[in-house]
């Protein structure tokens, strides 16, 4: 039995073993910054970002553990990639990506896609 929510869902059950496996993996130490990013550069980049007129989507938080997680499971995307697909789908936006799995998920949902896959 497939989930039936999306036509090409590859999962037998969309929530379950994948979520449990992700929880059981050892998480990296988040107290240290990643190698290659020093504190001065990070702070300067954040200061530059603060100057930009960036709008955030207030509904993304609410959808993060429901629709977005379901998309990630069904299309075997990372949650990070599924956020872009969910946002483009919900807000009727065009998705710009060269990632073929991301593009395929978007096309399945009827989301217009820009870019040419490599």
Backbone atoms as SQL, in Angstrom:
CREATE TABLE atoms (id INTEGER PRIMARY KEY, chain TEXT, resi INTEGER, resn TEXT, atom TEXT, x REAL, y REAL, z REAL);
INSERT INTO atoms VALUES
  (1, 'A', 1, 'UNK', 'N', 0.845, -1.186, 0.000),
  (2, 'A', 1, 'UNK', 'CA', 0.000, 0.000, 0.000),
  (3, 'A', 1, 'UNK', 'C', 0.885, 1.243, 0.000),
  (4, 'A', 2, 'UNK', 'N', 0.674, 2.115, -0.950),
  (5, 'A', 2, 'UNK', 'CA', 1.407, 3.378, -1.030),
  (6, 'A', 2, 'UNK', 'C', 0.629, 4.459, -0.297),
  (7, 'A', 3, 'UNK', 'N', 1.307, 5.558, 0.010),
  (8, 'A', 3, 'UNK', 'CA', 0.625, 6.602, 0.770),
  (9, 'A', 3, 'UNK', 'C', -0.524, 7.205, -0.018),
  (10, 'A', 4, 'UNK', 'N', -0.388, 7.266, -1.343),
  (11, 'A', 4, 'UNK', 'CA', -1.472, 7.760, -2.175),
  (12, 'A', 4, 'UNK', 'C', -1.588, 9.271, -2.241),
  (13, 'A', 5, 'UNK', 'N', -0.824, 9.967, -1.459),
  (14, 'A', 5, 'UNK', 'CA', -0.936, 11.424, -1.439),
  (15, 'A', 5, 'UNK', 'C', -0.309, 12.050, -2.677),
  (16, 'A', 6, 'UNK', 'N', 0.790, 11.478, -3.139),
  (17, 'A', 6, 'UNK', 'CA', 1.455, 11.968, -4.339),
  (18, 'A', 6, 'UNK', 'C', 1.607, 10.803, -5.304),
  (19, 'A', 7, 'UNK', 'N', 1.485, 11.085, -6.598),
  (20, 'A', 7, 'UNK', 'CA', 1.410, 10.013, -7.582),
  (21, 'A', 7, 'UNK', 'C', 2.660, 9.148, -7.672),
  (22, 'A', 8, 'UNK', 'N', 3.835, 9.697, -7.424),
  (23, 'A', 8, 'UNK', 'CA', 5.025, 8.860, -7.530),
  (24, 'A', 8, 'UNK', 'C', 5.750, 8.708, -6.200),
  (25, 'A', 9, 'UNK', 'N', 4.987, 8.674, -5.139),
  (26, 'A', 9, 'UNK', 'CA', 5.587, 8.464, -3.815),
  (27, 'A', 9, 'UNK', 'C', 6.319, 7.133, -3.826),
  (28, 'A', 10, 'UNK', 'N', 7.559, 7.136, -3.405),
  (29, 'A', 10, 'UNK', 'CA', 8.377, 5.926, -3.439),
  (30, 'A', 10, 'UNK', 'C', 8.349, 5.164, -2.125),
  (31, 'A', 11, 'UNK', 'N', 7.666, 5.674, -1.145),
  (32, 'A', 11, 'UNK', 'CA', 7.642, 5.056, 0.169),
  (33, 'A', 11, 'UNK', 'C', 6.410, 4.196, 0.348),
  (34, 'A', 12, 'UNK', 'N', 6.590, 3.084, 1.030),
  (35, 'A', 12, 'UNK', 'CA', 5.424, 2.292, 1.378),
  (36, 'A', 12, 'UNK', 'C', 4.654, 2.998, 2.484),
  (37, 'A', 13, 'UNK', 'N', 5.356, 3.459, 3.487),
  (38, 'A', 13, 'UNK', 'CA', 4.771, 4.252, 4.564),
  (39, 'A', 13, 'UNK', 'C', 5.549, 5.548, 4.616),
  (40, 'A', 14, 'UNK', 'N', 4.887, 6.658, 4.566),
  (41, 'A', 14, 'UNK', 'CA', 5.588, 7.937, 4.480),
  (42, 'A', 14, 'UNK', 'C', 6.186, 8.387, 5.799),
  (43, 'A', 15, 'UNK', 'N', 5.613, 7.991, 6.897),
  (44, 'A', 15, 'UNK', 'CA', 6.175, 8.345, 8.190),
  (45, 'A', 15, 'UNK', 'C', 6.464, 7.026, 8.890),
  (46, 'A', 16, 'UNK', 'N', 7.608, 6.918, 9.472),
  (47, 'A', 16, 'UNK', 'CA', 7.906, 5.660, 10.160),
  (48, 'A', 16, 'UNK', 'C', 9.379, 5.399, 10.249),
  (49, 'A', 17, 'UNK', 'N', 9.824, 4.354, 9.603),
  (50, 'A', 17, 'UNK', 'CA', 11.198, 3.894, 9.780),
  (51, 'A', 17, 'UNK', 'C', 12.228, 4.958, 9.421),
  (52, 'A', 18, 'UNK', 'N', 11.974, 5.766, 8.393),
  (53, 'A', 18, 'UNK', 'CA', 12.931, 6.810, 8.027),
  (54, 'A', 18, 'UNK', 'C', 13.100, 7.839, 9.123),
  (55, 'A', 19, 'UNK', 'N', 12.001, 8.250, 9.721),
  (56, 'A', 19, 'UNK', 'CA', 12.074, 9.232, 10.805),
  (57, 'A', 19, 'UNK', 'C', 12.771, 8.636, 12.015),
  (58, 'A', 20, 'UNK', 'N', 12.507, 7.363, 12.305),
  (59, 'A', 20, 'UNK', 'CA', 13.164, 6.720, 13.443),
  (60, 'A', 20, 'UNK', 'C', 14.653, 6.560, 13.195),
  (61, 'A', 21, 'UNK', 'N', 15.028, 6.195, 11.984),
  (62, 'A', 21, 'UNK', 'CA', 16.444, 6.030, 11.663),
  (63, 'A', 21, 'UNK', 'C', 17.175, 7.365, 11.769),
  (64, 'A', 22, 'UNK', 'N', 16.529, 8.434, 11.310),
  (65, 'A', 22, 'UNK', 'CA', 17.158, 9.755, 11.385),
  (66, 'A', 22, 'UNK', 'C', 17.396, 10.157, 12.838),
  (67, 'A', 23, 'UNK', 'N', 16.472, 9.796, 13.715),
  (68, 'A', 23, 'UNK', 'CA', 16.631, 10.122, 15.125),
  (69, 'A', 23, 'UNK', 'C', 17.759, 9.343, 15.773),
  (70, 'A', 24, 'UNK', 'N', 17.994, 8.119, 15.299),
  (71, 'A', 24, 'UNK', 'CA', 18.979, 7.274, 15.952),
  (72, 'A', 24, 'UNK', 'C', 20.409, 7.580, 15.522),
  (73, 'A', 25, 'UNK', 'N', 20.588, 8.320, 14.418),
  (74, 'A', 25, 'UNK', 'CA', 21.936, 8.668, 13.971),
  (75, 'A', 25, 'UNK', 'C', 22.583, 9.629, 14.952),
  (76, 'A', 26, 'UNK', 'N', 23.890, 9.475, 15.117),
  (77, 'A', 26, 'UNK', 'CA', 24.617, 10.378, 16.008),
  (78, 'A', 26, 'UNK', 'C', 24.640, 11.774, 15.393),
  (79, 'A', 27, 'UNK', 'N', 24.248, 12.744, 16.170),
  (80, 'A', 27, 'UNK', 'CA', 24.213, 14.124, 15.706),
  (81, 'A', 27, 'UNK', 'C', 25.594, 14.763, 15.872),
  (82, 'A', 28, 'UNK', 'N', 26.002, 15.613, 14.910),
  (83, 'A', 28, 'UNK', 'CA', 27.294, 16.292, 15.051),
  (84, 'A', 28, 'UNK', 'C', 27.261, 17.281, 16.206),
  (85, 'A', 29, 'UNK', 'N', 28.436, 17.602, 16.692),
  (86, 'A', 29, 'UNK', 'CA', 28.553, 18.562, 17.789),
  (87, 'A', 29, 'UNK', 'C', 28.238, 19.956, 17.257),
  (88, 'A', 30, 'UNK', 'N', 27.124, 20.535, 17.669),
  (89, 'A', 30, 'UNK', 'CA', 26.673, 21.833, 17.159),
  (90, 'A', 30, 'UNK', 'C', 27.295, 23.007, 17.920),
  (91, 'A', 31, 'UNK', 'N', 28.093, 22.726, 18.930),
  (92, 'A', 31, 'UNK', 'CA', 28.696, 23.820, 19.704),
  (93, 'A', 31, 'UNK', 'C', 29.867, 24.458, 18.988),
  (94, 'A', 32, 'UNK', 'N', 30.486, 23.741, 18.069),
  (95, 'A', 32, 'UNK', 'CA', 31.628, 24.277, 17.337),
  (96, 'A', 32, 'UNK', 'C', 31.199, 24.693, 15.945),
  (97, 'A', 33, 'UNK', 'N', 31.709, 25.822, 15.433),
  (98, 'A', 33, 'UNK', 'CA', 31.371, 26.192, 14.052),
  (99, 'A', 33, 'UNK', 'C', 32.014, 25.193, 13.090),
  (100, 'A', 34, 'UNK', 'N', 31.411, 24.977, 11.921),
  (101, 'A', 34, 'UNK', 'CA', 31.987, 24.061, 10.939),
  (102, 'A', 34, 'UNK', 'C', 33.389, 24.508, 10.528),
  (103, 'A', 35, 'UNK', 'N', 34.216, 23.562, 10.178),
  (104, 'A', 35, 'UNK', 'CA', 35.570, 23.879, 9.725),
  (105, 'A', 35, 'UNK', 'C', 35.487, 24.787, 8.504),
  (106, 'A', 36, 'UNK', 'N', 36.357, 25.772, 8.436),
  (107, 'A', 36, 'UNK', 'CA', 36.409, 26.655, 7.286),
  (108, 'A', 36, 'UNK', 'C', 35.611, 27.941, 7.444),
  (109, 'A', 37, 'UNK', 'N', 34.777, 28.044, 8.448),
  (110, 'A', 37, 'UNK', 'CA', 34.014, 29.268, 8.680),
  (111, 'A', 37, 'UNK', 'C', 34.490, 29.860, 10.005),
  (112, 'A', 38, 'UNK', 'N', 35.191, 30.976, 9.912),
  (113, 'A', 38, 'UNK', 'CA', 35.643, 31.567, 11.170),
  (114, 'A', 38, 'UNK', 'C', 34.602, 32.564, 11.681),
  (115, 'A', 39, 'UNK', 'N', 34.718, 32.916, 12.931),
  (116, 'A', 39, 'UNK', 'CA', 33.735, 33.756, 13.600),
  (117, 'A', 39, 'UNK', 'C', 33.655, 35.144, 12.980),
  (118, 'A', 40, 'UNK', 'N', 34.780, 35.709, 12.590),
  (119, 'A', 40, 'UNK', 'CA', 34.794, 37.047, 12.006),
  (120, 'A', 40, 'UNK', 'C', 34.026, 37.055, 10.686),
  (121, 'A', 41, 'UNK', 'N', 34.307, 36.062, 9.824),
  (122, 'A', 41, 'UNK', 'CA', 33.601, 35.975, 8.547),
  (123, 'A', 41, 'UNK', 'C', 32.106, 35.777, 8.779),
  (124, 'A', 42, 'UNK', 'N', 31.740, 34.868, 9.684),
  (125, 'A', 42, 'UNK', 'CA', 30.333, 34.593, 9.975),
  (126, 'A', 42, 'UNK', 'C', 29.612, 35.861, 10.426),
  (127, 'A', 43, 'UNK', 'N', 30.221, 36.599, 11.355),
  (128, 'A', 43, 'UNK', 'CA', 29.591, 37.808, 11.871),
  (129, 'A', 43, 'UNK', 'C', 29.448, 38.876, 10.786),
  (130, 'A', 44, 'UNK', 'N', 30.442, 38.998, 9.928),
  (131, 'A', 44, 'UNK', 'CA', 30.371, 39.965, 8.827),
  (132, 'A', 44, 'UNK', 'C', 29.272, 39.571, 7.840),
  (133, 'A', 45, 'UNK', 'N', 29.157, 38.285, 7.549),
  (134, 'A', 45, 'UNK', 'CA', 28.116, 37.811, 6.630),
  (135, 'A', 45, 'UNK', 'C', 26.729, 38.060, 7.215),
  (136, 'A', 46, 'UNK', 'N', 26.561, 37.808, 8.509),
  (137, 'A', 46, 'UNK', 'CA', 25.274, 38.065, 9.155),
  (138, 'A', 46, 'UNK', 'C', 24.932, 39.550, 9.163),
  (139, 'A', 47, 'UNK', 'N', 25.936, 40.387, 9.361),
  (140, 'A', 47, 'UNK', 'CA', 25.710, 41.838, 9.322),
  (141, 'A', 47, 'UNK', 'C', 25.272, 42.269, 7.920),
  (142, 'A', 48, 'UNK', 'N', 25.903, 41.704, 6.881),
  (143, 'A', 48, 'UNK', 'CA', 25.509, 42.005, 5.501),
  (144, 'A', 48, 'UNK', 'C', 24.080, 41.544, 5.226),
  (145, 'A', 49, 'UNK', 'N', 23.729, 40.370, 5.695),
  (146, 'A', 49, 'UNK', 'CA', 22.369, 39.857, 5.497),
  (147, 'A', 49, 'UNK', 'C', 21.328, 40.742, 6.166),
  (148, 'A', 50, 'UNK', 'N', 21.660, 41.285, 7.320),
  (149, 'A', 50, 'UNK', 'CA', 20.726, 42.145, 8.049),
  (150, 'A', 50, 'UNK', 'C', 20.381, 43.405, 7.262),
  (151, 'A', 51, 'UNK', 'N', 21.249, 43.804, 6.338),
  (152, 'A', 51, 'UNK', 'CA', 21.007, 44.998, 5.523),
  (153, 'A', 51, 'UNK', 'C', 20.051, 44.742, 4.360),
  (154, 'A', 52, 'UNK', 'N', 19.835, 43.480, 4.011),
  (155, 'A', 52, 'UNK', 'CA', 18.983, 43.129, 2.872),
  (156, 'A', 52, 'UNK', 'C', 17.510, 43.115, 3.268),
  (157, 'A', 53, 'UNK', 'N', 16.671, 43.401, 2.290),
  (158, 'A', 53, 'UNK', 'CA', 15.225, 43.366, 2.504),
  (159, 'A', 53, 'UNK', 'C', 14.746, 41.930, 2.268),
  (160, 'A', 54, 'UNK', 'N', 14.899, 41.087, 3.280),
  (161, 'A', 54, 'UNK', 'CA', 14.555, 39.667, 3.167),
  (162, 'A', 54, 'UNK', 'C', 13.216, 39.429, 3.848),
  (163, 'A', 55, 'UNK', 'N', 12.312, 38.819, 3.112),
  (164, 'A', 55, 'UNK', 'CA', 11.004, 38.476, 3.682),
  (165, 'A', 55, 'UNK', 'C', 11.023, 36.998, 4.070),
  (166, 'A', 56, 'UNK', 'N', 10.434, 36.699, 5.196),
  (167, 'A', 56, 'UNK', 'CA', 10.319, 35.303, 5.612),
  (168, 'A', 56, 'UNK', 'C', 8.868, 34.863, 5.445),
  (169, 'A', 57, 'UNK', 'N', 8.683, 33.569, 5.289),
  (170, 'A', 57, 'UNK', 'CA', 7.350, 33.019, 5.099),
  (171, 'A', 57, 'UNK', 'C', 6.810, 32.553, 6.447),
  (172, 'A', 58, 'UNK', 'N', 5.768, 33.178, 6.957),
  (173, 'A', 58, 'UNK', 'CA', 5.275, 32.835, 8.293),
  (174, 'A', 58, 'UNK', 'C', 4.660, 31.443, 8.384),
  (175, 'A', 59, 'UNK', 'N', 4.234, 30.873, 7.266),
  (176, 'A', 59, 'UNK', 'CA', 3.597, 29.553, 7.294),
  (177, 'A', 59, 'UNK', 'C', 4.594, 28.400, 7.221),
  (178, 'A', 60, 'UNK', 'N', 5.845, 28.693, 6.903),
  (179, 'A', 60, 'UNK', 'CA', 6.832, 27.609, 6.773),
  (180, 'A', 60, 'UNK', 'C', 7.040, 26.849, 8.079),
  (181, 'A', 61, 'UNK', 'N', 7.044, 27.552, 9.198),
  (182, 'A', 61, 'UNK', 'CA', 7.213, 26.870, 10.483),
  (183, 'A', 61, 'UNK', 'C', 6.094, 25.875, 10.733),
  (184, 'A', 62, 'UNK', 'N', 4.874, 26.282, 10.459),
  (185, 'A', 62, 'UNK', 'CA', 3.728, 25.404, 10.705),
  (186, 'A', 62, 'UNK', 'C', 3.737, 24.190, 9.785),
  (187, 'A', 63, 'UNK', 'N', 4.228, 24.363, 8.551),
  (188, 'A', 63, 'UNK', 'CA', 4.230, 23.271, 7.580),
  (189, 'A', 63, 'UNK', 'C', 5.466, 22.385, 7.682),
  (190, 'A', 64, 'UNK', 'N', 6.465, 22.818, 8.421),
  (191, 'A', 64, 'UNK', 'CA', 7.736, 22.110, 8.468),
  (192, 'A', 64, 'UNK', 'C', 7.655, 20.664, 8.907),
  (193, 'A', 65, 'UNK', 'N', 6.820, 20.370, 9.872),
  (194, 'A', 65, 'UNK', 'CA', 6.760, 19.000, 10.391),
  (195, 'A', 65, 'UNK', 'C', 5.536, 18.252, 9.890),
  (196, 'A', 66, 'UNK', 'N', 4.837, 18.835, 8.939),
  (197, 'A', 66, 'UNK', 'CA', 3.676, 18.149, 8.370),
  (198, 'A', 66, 'UNK', 'C', 3.890, 17.962, 6.877),
  (199, 'A', 67, 'UNK', 'N', 3.468, 18.923, 6.093),
  (200, 'A', 67, 'UNK', 'CA', 3.557, 18.817, 4.641),
  (201, 'A', 67, 'UNK', 'C', 4.995, 18.647, 4.159),
  (202, 'A', 68, 'UNK', 'N', 5.904, 19.439, 4.681),
  (203, 'A', 68, 'UNK', 'CA', 7.293, 19.382, 4.220),
  (204, 'A', 68, 'UNK', 'C', 7.923, 18.034, 4.537),
  (205, 'A', 69, 'UNK', 'N', 7.694, 17.534, 5.720),
  (206, 'A', 69, 'UNK', 'CA', 8.219, 16.218, 6.083),
  (207, 'A', 69, 'UNK', 'C', 7.628, 15.134, 5.193),
  (208, 'A', 70, 'UNK', 'N', 6.354, 15.253, 4.893),
  (209, 'A', 70, 'UNK', 'CA', 5.709, 14.275, 4.023),
  (210, 'A', 70, 'UNK', 'C', 6.315, 14.314, 2.616),
  (211, 'A', 71, 'UNK', 'N', 6.553, 15.502, 2.087),
  (212, 'A', 71, 'UNK', 'CA', 7.198, 15.625, 0.776),
  (213, 'A', 71, 'UNK', 'C', 8.597, 15.011, 0.783),
  (214, 'A', 72, 'UNK', 'N', 9.349, 15.271, 1.839),
  (215, 'A', 72, 'UNK', 'CA', 10.702, 14.717, 1.950),
  (216, 'A', 72, 'UNK', 'C', 10.662, 13.196, 1.935),
  (217, 'A', 73, 'UNK', 'N', 9.750, 12.619, 2.681),
  (218, 'A', 73, 'UNK', 'CA', 9.626, 11.162, 2.741),
  (219, 'A', 73, 'UNK', 'C', 9.183, 10.588, 1.398),
  (220, 'A', 74, 'UNK', 'N', 8.144, 11.152, 0.818),
  (221, 'A', 74, 'UNK', 'CA', 7.578, 10.610, -0.418),
  (222, 'A', 74, 'UNK', 'C', 8.519, 10.711, -1.607),
  (223, 'A', 75, 'UNK', 'N', 9.230, 11.813, -1.720),
  (224, 'A', 75, 'UNK', 'CA', 10.116, 12.005, -2.868),
  (225, 'A', 75, 'UNK', 'C', 11.575, 11.721, -2.545),
  (226, 'A', 76, 'UNK', 'N', 11.829, 11.236, -1.339),
  (227, 'A', 76, 'UNK', 'CA', 13.188, 10.927, -0.883),
  (228, 'A', 76, 'UNK', 'C', 14.122, 12.126, -1.040),
  (229, 'A', 77, 'UNK', 'N', 13.647, 13.266, -0.566),
  (230, 'A', 77, 'UNK', 'CA', 14.428, 14.501, -0.557),
  (231, 'A', 77, 'UNK', 'C', 14.919, 14.754, 0.853),
  (232, 'A', 78, 'UNK', 'N', 15.950, 15.570, 0.965),
  (233, 'A', 78, 'UNK', 'CA', 16.313, 16.046, 2.295),
  (234, 'A', 78, 'UNK', 'C', 15.217, 17.017, 2.737),
  (235, 'A', 79, 'UNK', 'N', 15.089, 17.204, 4.015),
  (236, 'A', 79, 'UNK', 'CA', 14.099, 18.164, 4.510),
  (237, 'A', 79, 'UNK', 'C', 14.430, 19.562, 3.987),
  (238, 'A', 80, 'UNK', 'N', 15.706, 19.846, 3.882),
  (239, 'A', 80, 'UNK', 'CA', 16.174, 21.134, 3.353),
  (240, 'A', 80, 'UNK', 'C', 15.638, 21.353, 1.942),
  (241, 'A', 81, 'UNK', 'N', 15.746, 20.337, 1.062),
  (242, 'A', 81, 'UNK', 'CA', 15.244, 20.462, -0.309),
  (243, 'A', 81, 'UNK', 'C', 13.721, 20.489, -0.348),
  (244, 'A', 82, 'UNK', 'N', 13.088, 19.691, 0.493),
  (245, 'A', 82, 'UNK', 'CA', 11.622, 19.636, 0.509),
  (246, 'A', 82, 'UNK', 'C', 11.008, 20.981, 0.883),
  (247, 'A', 83, 'UNK', 'N', 11.719, 21.776, 1.684),
  (248, 'A', 83, 'UNK', 'CA', 11.222, 23.106, 2.051),
  (249, 'A', 83, 'UNK', 'C', 11.034, 23.958, 0.803),
  (250, 'A', 84, 'UNK', 'N', 12.000, 23.902, -0.117),
  (251, 'A', 84, 'UNK', 'CA', 11.902, 24.693, -1.341),
  (252, 'A', 84, 'UNK', 'C', 10.727, 24.244, -2.204),
  (253, 'A', 85, 'UNK', 'N', 10.532, 22.942, -2.326),
  (254, 'A', 85, 'UNK', 'CA', 9.422, 22.410, -3.121),
  (255, 'A', 85, 'UNK', 'C', 8.085, 22.815, -2.488),
  (256, 'A', 86, 'UNK', 'N', 7.987, 22.656, -1.168),
  (257, 'A', 86, 'UNK', 'CA', 6.735, 22.980, -0.466),
  (258, 'A', 86, 'UNK', 'C', 6.400, 24.459, -0.614),
  (259, 'A', 87, 'UNK', 'N', 7.386, 25.323, -0.431),
  (260, 'A', 87, 'UNK', 'CA', 7.162, 26.759, -0.524),
  (261, 'A', 87, 'UNK', 'C', 6.733, 27.154, -1.942),
  (262, 'A', 88, 'UNK', 'N', 7.425, 26.644, -2.950),
  (263, 'A', 88, 'UNK', 'CA', 7.067, 26.956, -4.338),
  (264, 'A', 88, 'UNK', 'C', 5.662, 26.451, -4.661),
  (265, 'A', 89, 'UNK', 'N', 5.339, 25.258, -4.193),
  (266, 'A', 89, 'UNK', 'CA', 4.015, 24.683, -4.450),
  (267, 'A', 89, 'UNK', 'C', 2.923, 25.500, -3.748),
  (268, 'A', 90, 'UNK', 'N', 3.099, 25.777, -2.486),
  (269, 'A', 90, 'UNK', 'CA', 2.070, 26.477, -1.701),
  (270, 'A', 90, 'UNK', 'C', 1.856, 27.913, -2.176),
  (271, 'A', 91, 'UNK', 'N', 2.928, 28.587, -2.588),
  (272, 'A', 91, 'UNK', 'CA', 2.812, 30.001, -2.964),
  (273, 'A', 91, 'UNK', 'C', 2.752, 30.214, -4.471),
  (274, 'A', 92, 'UNK', 'N', 2.619, 29.111, -5.230),
  (275, 'A', 92, 'UNK', 'CA', 2.536, 29.170, -6.701),
  (276, 'A', 92, 'UNK', 'C', 3.718, 29.933, -7.296),
  (277, 'A', 93, 'UNK', 'N', 4.917, 29.530, -6.868),
  (278, 'A', 93, 'UNK', 'CA', 6.150, 30.145, -7.344),
  (279, 'A', 93, 'UNK', 'C', 6.871, 29.207, -8.298),
  (280, 'A', 94, 'UNK', 'N', 7.759, 29.753, -9.085),
  (281, 'A', 94, 'UNK', 'CA', 8.619, 28.951, -9.944),
  (282, 'A', 94, 'UNK', 'C', 9.856, 28.568, -9.158),
  (283, 'A', 95, 'UNK', 'N', 10.263, 27.306, -9.276),
  (284, 'A', 95, 'UNK', 'CA', 11.443, 26.804, -8.579),
  (285, 'A', 95, 'UNK', 'C', 12.638, 26.840, -9.528),
  (286, 'A', 96, 'UNK', 'N', 13.741, 27.413, -9.087),
  (287, 'A', 96, 'UNK', 'CA', 14.977, 27.436, -9.871),
  (288, 'A', 96, 'UNK', 'C', 15.952, 26.461, -9.221),
  (289, 'A', 97, 'UNK', 'N', 16.288, 25.396, -9.932),
  (290, 'A', 97, 'UNK', 'CA', 17.202, 24.393, -9.391),
  (291, 'A', 97, 'UNK', 'C', 17.801, 23.575, -10.519),
  (292, 'A', 98, 'UNK', 'N', 19.013, 23.098, -10.280),
  (293, 'A', 98, 'UNK', 'CA', 19.641, 22.159, -11.203),
  (294, 'A', 98, 'UNK', 'C', 19.622, 20.745, -10.648),
  (295, 'A', 99, 'UNK', 'N', 19.134, 20.572, -9.435),
  (296, 'A', 99, 'UNK', 'CA', 19.065, 19.263, -8.784),
  (297, 'A', 99, 'UNK', 'C', 17.914, 18.461, -9.393),
  (298, 'A', 100, 'UNK', 'N', 18.239, 17.338, -10.039),
  (299, 'A', 100, 'UNK', 'CA', 17.225, 16.589, -10.781),
  (300, 'A', 100, 'UNK', 'C', 16.145, 15.990, -9.883),
  (301, 'A', 101, 'UNK', 'N', 16.493, 15.514, -8.691),
  (302, 'A', 101, 'UNK', 'CA', 15.475, 14.961, -7.797),
  (303, 'A', 101, 'UNK', 'C', 14.520, 16.051, -7.320),
  (304, 'A', 102, 'UNK', 'N', 15.061, 17.213, -7.038),
  (305, 'A', 102, 'UNK', 'CA', 14.242, 18.349, -6.625),
  (306, 'A', 102, 'UNK', 'C', 13.331, 18.786, -7.766),
  (307, 'A', 103, 'UNK', 'N', 13.873, 18.840, -8.964),
  (308, 'A', 103, 'UNK', 'CA', 13.102, 19.223, -10.143),
  (309, 'A', 103, 'UNK', 'C', 11.982, 18.216, -10.420),
  (310, 'A', 104, 'UNK', 'N', 12.288, 16.926, -10.278),
  (311, 'A', 104, 'UNK', 'CA', 11.279, 15.892, -10.533),
  (312, 'A', 104, 'UNK', 'C', 10.127, 15.996, -9.539),
  (313, 'A', 105, 'UNK', 'N', 10.443, 16.216, -8.275),
  (314, 'A', 105, 'UNK', 'CA', 9.393, 16.370, -7.260),
  (315, 'A', 105, 'UNK', 'C', 8.529, 17.587, -7.582),
  (316, 'A', 106, 'UNK', 'N', 9.172, 18.697, -7.944),
  (317, 'A', 106, 'UNK', 'CA', 8.429, 19.919, -8.272),
  (318, 'A', 106, 'UNK', 'C', 7.516, 19.690, -9.474),
  (319, 'A', 107, 'UNK', 'N', 8.044, 19.059, -10.519),
  (320, 'A', 107, 'UNK', 'CA', 7.234, 18.808, -11.716),
  (321, 'A', 107, 'UNK', 'C', 6.033, 17.924, -11.391),
  (322, 'A', 108, 'UNK', 'N', 6.233, 16.921, -10.534),
  (323, 'A', 108, 'UNK', 'CA', 5.137, 16.036, -10.137),
  (324, 'A', 108, 'UNK', 'C', 4.012, 16.824, -9.469),
  (325, 'A', 109, 'UNK', 'N', 4.382, 17.843, -8.720),
  (326, 'A', 109, 'UNK', 'CA', 3.393, 18.661, -8.019),
  (327, 'A', 109, 'UNK', 'C', 2.849, 19.795, -8.891),
  (328, 'A', 110, 'UNK', 'N', 3.343, 19.886, -10.130),
  (329, 'A', 110, 'UNK', 'CA', 2.874, 20.944, -11.014),
  (330, 'A', 110, 'UNK', 'C', 3.557, 22.281, -10.813),
  (331, 'A', 111, 'UNK', 'N', 4.689, 22.274, -10.138),
  (332, 'A', 111, 'UNK', 'CA', 5.443, 23.510, -9.891),
  (333, 'A', 111, 'UNK', 'C', 6.309, 23.803, -11.110),
  (334, 'A', 112, 'UNK', 'N', 6.230, 25.001, -11.680),
  (335, 'A', 112, 'UNK', 'CA', 7.101, 25.360, -12.795),
  (336, 'A', 112, 'UNK', 'C', 8.566, 25.352, -12.343),
  (337, 'A', 113, 'UNK', 'N', 9.454, 24.888, -13.225),
  (338, 'A', 113, 'UNK', 'CA', 10.873, 24.753, -12.877),
  (339, 'A', 113, 'UNK', 'C', 11.734, 25.495, -13.894),
  (340, 'A', 114, 'UNK', 'N', 12.691, 26.286, -13.387),
  (341, 'A', 114, 'UNK', 'CA', 13.674, 26.965, -14.235),
  (342, 'A', 114, 'UNK', 'C', 14.995, 26.205, -14.171),
  (343, 'A', 115, 'UNK', 'N', 15.789, 26.359, -15.182),
  (344, 'A', 115, 'UNK', 'CA', 17.113, 25.747, -15.175),
  (345, 'A', 115, 'UNK', 'C', 17.112, 24.482, -16.009),
  (346, 'A', 116, 'UNK', 'N', 18.307, 24.089, -16.368),
  (347, 'A', 116, 'UNK', 'CA', 18.480, 22.876, -17.159),
  (348, 'A', 116, 'UNK', 'C', 19.322, 21.914, -16.344),
  (349, 'A', 117, 'UNK', 'N', 18.835, 20.714, -16.179),
  (350, 'A', 117, 'UNK', 'CA', 19.579, 19.711, -15.413),
  (351, 'A', 117, 'UNK', 'C', 20.879, 19.381, -16.138),
  (352, 'A', 118, 'UNK', 'N', 21.917, 19.093, -15.334),
  (353, 'A', 118, 'UNK', 'CA', 23.231, 18.772, -15.902),
  (354, 'A', 118, 'UNK', 'C', 23.240, 17.389, -16.493);
